[in-house]
């Protein structure tokens, strides 16, 4: 007796990797230490690179191997290393608590992720490279990253949220445009490097002005 | 040459006996592994049997003002725990006659009845710690219940039934069924529920003596002698039942008897205990590598399990689970 509509082995593996990326995003929501958050981002980037490599192997798209290696070097090694260096200068350890408690944040993120899941599912996008579920999951990653950016009140979490949002976007691009020219993908990755520089400057200036990484004090423009 | 065949009722009785007799062994193995990981020598693996034998020989006292329910509760709970092995695949991969008496949900209800009876008995004593334990067990039990339900729903969507035998057969049928995200997520969620239900780290310390952090462990405080022994034995049996459910239905439904001959069934007994020892080893490692959560952080643990279970449902609905 077999179950109803089990996906093929390749689809199952790809979906599972996509779900792991989403779970890591949820873990970022509850990580209390800044370093832990950066580490989670590095792991998430690693998993996204693995997904690229799996697609390359399973669907025979050799240029995705290059993308996997480049994105691993950029997002799992260089970017986390840069953020950790900035953190060492700032000498802050603990991210302030979010607006909500962790359990409520997770429940809220589940609702948001569900919204992402089902809206994308109704769009009826199909790709011949990855199953459509991976697209829905990638969309959920983007939305949960937004929740992370909105709910956390420290610059580092917001920056990490932004970078992991980029992870979600690159997963979307793997699904809908796996054959995208490599030069475009690499251009996106260097875009990310620019974002890291900008966030680095933001973190330094913010830390220099308020002596903390929290954004709670930023109320001067409030009416 | 003919092989000796067992009749289904005998196999069914063997399932119950395996759980009842094997449960203290698994507890002993976990305690031993835990001790070894902490650099201690630890008690003998068979120590829980001696503990139970000792308790059965002791006199029993009941607090003043408790009624017959207090004394009946351990036996009702034990009866519940020994009913569940009739429903789930313990030794055989094919369904035994009474296997269709109840589905996963039915087994869950029977376990819940046992936990309810113990909680009521604890509440009857008037002892503050026992009452605290039973009230906490019920509070957190209420928030883990949705996780269990979602896991059952996942099983129901995957197999179109909620019989544990069918899910086991589905998992065995092909590797496609194992790597599907819904299956992995539901198994992980169930594992977290089992950590909660068996009172392991990160929910509570299993062997500790700090009453304020206790949940499950605090409930039999007022029972003594044979009654306490039956309660302890019951919680060991519950642990092995949950392990069996996870192993033989979700994670590793291999190595069960497919026929009725004696050799196969005996081999299945040995393999089940071996698999449970491995799972117990994993749980002992978790026990030693994490700290106990503060009481109000338990909701976060349950929220994580809930997340896993609900993602399983989502991916299934999207057609990719």
Boltz contact constraints between the chains, C-beta under 6 A:
constraints:
  - contact:
      token1: [A, 1]
      token2: [B, 169]
      max_distance: 6.0
  - contact:
      token1: [A, 2]
      token2: [B, 173]
      max_distance: 6.0
  - contact:
      token1: [A, 3]
      token2: [B, 158]
      max_distance: 6.0
  - contact:
      token1: [A, 3]
      token2: [B, 159]
      max_distance: 6.0
  - contact:
      token1: [A, 3]
      token2: [B, 170]
      max_distance: 6.0
  - contact:
      token1: [A, 3]
      token2: [B, 177]
      max_distance: 6.0
  - contact:
      token1: [A, 4]
      token2: [B, 160]
      max_distance: 6.0
  - contact:
      token1: [A, 6]
      token2: [B, 176]
      max_distance: 6.0
  - contact:
      token1: [A, 6]
      token2: [B, 177]
      max_distance: 6.0
  - contact:
      token1: [A, 6]
      token2: [B, 180]
      max_distance: 6.0
  - contact:
      token1: [A, 7]
      token2: [B, 320]
      max_distance: 6.0
  - contact:
      token1: [A, 9]
      token2: [B, 175]
      max_distance: 6.0
  - contact:
      token1: [A, 9]
      token2: [B, 176]
      max_distance: 6.0
  - contact:
      token1: [A, 12]
      token2: [B, 176]
      max_distance: 6.0
  - contact:
      token1: [A, 12]
      token2: [B, 179]
      max_distance: 6.0
  - contact:
      token1: [A, 12]
      token2: [B, 180]
      max_distance: 6.0
  - contact:
      token1: [A, 13]
      token2: [B, 179]
      max_distance: 6.0
  - contact:
      token1: [A, 15]
      token2: [B, 181]
      max_distance: 6.0
  - contact:
      token1: [A, 15]
      token2: [B, 320]
      max_distance: 6.0
  - contact:
      token1: [A, 16]
      token2: [B, 179]
      max_distance: 6.0
  - contact:
      token1: [A, 16]
      token2: [B, 181]
      max_distance: 6.0
  - contact:
      token1: [A, 19]
      token2: [B, 181]
      max_distance: 6.0
  - contact:
      token1: [A, 26]
      token2: [B, 307]
      max_distance: 6.0
  - contact:
      token1: [A, 102]
      token2: [B, 300]
      max_distance: 6.0
  - contact:
      token1: [A, 103]
      token2: [B, 299]
      max_distance: 6.0
  - contact:
      token1: [A, 103]
      token2: [B, 300]
      max_distance: 6.0
  - contact:
      token1: [A, 103]
      token2: [B, 303]
      max_distance: 6.0
  - contact:
      token1: [A, 106]
      token2: [B, 303]
      max_distance: 6.0
  - contact:
      token1: [A, 106]
      token2: [B, 307]
      max_distance: 6.0
  - contact:
      token1: [A, 110]
      token2: [B, 310]
      max_distance: 6.0
  - contact:
      token1: [A, 117]
      token2: [B, 314]
      max_distance: 6.0
  - contact:
      token1: [A, 121]
      token2: [B, 318]
      max_distance: 6.0
  - contact:
      token1: [A, 131]
      token2: [B, 320]
      max_distance: 6.0
  - contact:
      token1: [A, 133]
      token2: [B, 315]
      max_distance: 6.0
  - contact:
      token1: [A, 133]
      token2: [B, 318]
      max_distance: 6.0
  - contact:
      token1: [A, 133]
      token2: [B, 320]
      max_distance: 6.0
  - contact:
      token1: [A, 136]
      token2: [B, 318]
      max_distance: 6.0
